[in-house]
Each structure stands twice: as C-alpha cells, then as structure tokens.
Amino acid sequence: MQIIPSFNFASIPNIIFGPGKIAELYHIIPRFGNNILFVTGTRSIKNSGKWDNIISEIEERGFNFWNVSVNHEPSPQLIDEVATKFRNKNIDLVVGIGGGSVTDAGKAISAMLPKNDSIKNYLEGIGSKLHDGQKIPYIAIPTTSGTGSEATKNAVISEIGPNGFKKSLRHDKLVPDYAIIDPEFMLSCPPTITAACGMDAFTQLLEAYVSSKANAMTDSLAYSGMQHIKDAIIPACSTSALDINVRTNMAYGSLMSGITLANAGLGIVHGLASPIGGYFNIPHGIVCGTLLAQSTKQNIHKLEELGSQGKNFLQKYAKVGALLYNEESINEKDIMKQCSKLITILEKWTGDLKIPRLGTYGLSENDIDKIIEGTALKNNPVVLKKSEIKHIVLSRL
Ligand SMILES: [Fe+2]
C-alpha cells in the first residue's frame, strides 16, 4: 500500500467549465450587486464579437458597467491608475475577460480597489506591506489556455527594463470567486499565442508534478492536465484550431495547471521566467516554452547523478514520458529510456510550435549573469548550480 504524506490544499474558485457556459455569468452577477467593472484585452475578445454579446446581455438586464482595456502584462502604474479611478464608484464586482495579463490585472485591481495605496507596497520582494486579502469580488474568464491565472491566488505584475521586475501580489483570499472557463472564447486565439500559452500550461503542469512540494492530490490533477493537453497542443495551433473539443482539452489542462501550481509550486523554468520577463519584453509563454525541454534535460541529468536520492523524481519524469508516448506504464529498467522520450517530445513540440529562442528578443550572453542572480530555484526537484542554470539559458539563446 502506498503511503500518502500529509499535505495542505488551498481553496479554488467556484469553477464553471464548458462550451457556452458564459451564459451563467448573467445569473451570478446579481449575487454581488449592480455595478460591474470589466477588465478586458484590447483586441481578440472584441474582434470575436463575444464582447458585443456580453454587453447587450448586461444592458438588457440593467446592470451598470465600466470597461478598462489592458494591452500588455500589467504594470504597477496601470493597476494604481485604474484603482484610483474606480475607488469611489462603488464597484460591486470586477470581471476579467482575456489572457493571463488581463485576468491577472483584474485580480490585482479587485485587490487594490479597497486600498488607498500603491500596489508596489504589497508586491513580494518589492514592497514592505502584506496584503490582507480584502478585495472586491472577482470573476475570471480566460480567453487563452495558458497561465491558469483563473485558479490562482497571485497576480503577476511587471515593470520591464534594466531595473525591471516581475513580482506577485499574493494572498489565499485573492483566488477568484468564480472562474468561468468557456472554450468558445478560445476559438479565436491565434496560433502563436495558443502555442506559447499551451507550452506555459504544460510547463506549469510538469513543474508542479515533479515539484518538491507536490502531493497526492496535485499529482493526480497535474497528470490529468498533461493527459488532456498532450494530444491537443499541436492540433490547437494548426489544423484543429476551430475544433471545440481540442480547445476544451487545452482549457482543462490550463485550469489544472493553475490549481496545481498554486498548491505544489513551480521549478527552474518559472524561476528563470521572473528575471527574464522583468528585464526583457518577452511573452511569459515564450520564455517557458523555449526553456522547458532544456530545463527538463538538465533536471533529469542531475537527478541521475544523485542515484537513489533522485529515483522518485526520475520515476515521475518517466511516467510523463510514457504518457506522452501512449505507453501504459513505466518499466523499472526503462526509466531512463522513458525520461529520454520525454525530452525528445518536448524538443519536438518546441520545434513544431516554432517557439522562438531568447536571442530573438535581444537577450545575449552578457545578460545571463544578471539573470542568474535574480533566479530562484523555487520547488525544483533538484538543486542546480549557477553554471548548470547558465547552461540552460545559453542553449536557448
Ligand atoms: Fe507560467
């Protein structure tokens, strides 16, 4: 019998999942009030015609609403400006509809509306204050399958530049009240964004699965997420972009990635993504997607060196390798073979999905030491030396 080590599991949103489920939004709103602040992206939701539908439903029901648009990863300045503008408008509910930047922005705005203060004072590693979790109720409606922000308790806020950062506003109570995941909203997501977001979601699932903080519950959810993404990620970016079943599988995987990362933590890929995303204007999904295969290779190599100490994690990597190759179970003697298969398929996805290298965005060898200084190992399954982390980045320049 397997022993289940003790664990904690934080709260998750009320989840409403499936094609057409947006219709439930209009029944939920009156539970919170009449004044709604919508936070949306600038393009895709509006081009798809879905925004017009939402607005006509909202107007028909007589709700008061305001709309702010977010066209990049949210900065402290953006959050402060919006919170200041709407602080005295008696907002009852914030609804974020968009990609990870938008759903994070909505989460941060809902948390800062009750505070007469700048968000910078509450960011991890930047400010000195702790957020108390008090917020205006928040509903997250993702239009991409990527960050899993609809299920997490943190909002990532970026200031990009030579002294830039990418840091979180975090509190258990900042988990959205509702997450409405309607895959119909993802049908219009273009292939490049679908690819980067899909690689981010898979990275989050794999990093949570092999995390030093993983538990029995996060393991099942992460495995299930990977199971649904594996056959959908390539079709979602090519031949089957308009197939609702494919989009539903991606949306499910992304949701699982948010739940598992919030409870099991992440590894070296996301450890590197924070400083890289702070110093360079590179989409988060591209950073993760481009580093995933090489980081996995490095982790596996280091775990192998550890011998029996690394065995549990190698078994997990092997299990994912078997999953991606549709092989039923892992064979003890084939663990390293299955681990190699995992690396091979991750490299293939990176190539097939045309995930760019970091050098495309101006990152050069001279930047690496500064990046390594700001890199945390997070819950990586194995401790990596600075030289090993450097090797990961160098190989993806
Ligand atoms: Fe991520």
Boltz pocket constraint, residues with backbone or C-beta under 6 A from the ligand:
constraints:
  - pocket:
      binder: B
      contacts: [[A, 146], [A, 147], [A, 200], [A, 201], [A, 204], [A, 270], [A, 284], [A, 288]]
      max_distance: 6.0
